[in-house]
Amino acid sequence: MNEKLISIVSNNNSQSLYAENILVKTLIDRNFKVKTEYDPDAELLITIGGDGAFLRTMHKYDFHEMSVI
């Protein structure tokens, strides 16, 4: 079975990093492969933070065509 790859990008806010740690553990427990950085081969990009974190991520990675939440 191929693991589905998910990228997670968060800001450096302590609450965001805490949420990232919980999310990474949860996804790995459910057999996803997780990278805590942008990977263009990922099927999903999750941003953690506020509106600014989301917008910075979208601009930084040139509005890549993968699904983003």
Summary of the structure (lengths in Angstrom):
residues: 69
radius of gyration: 11.7
end to end distance: 24.7
largest distance: 36.3
contacts: 181
relative contact order: 0.26
helix: 38%
strand: 23%
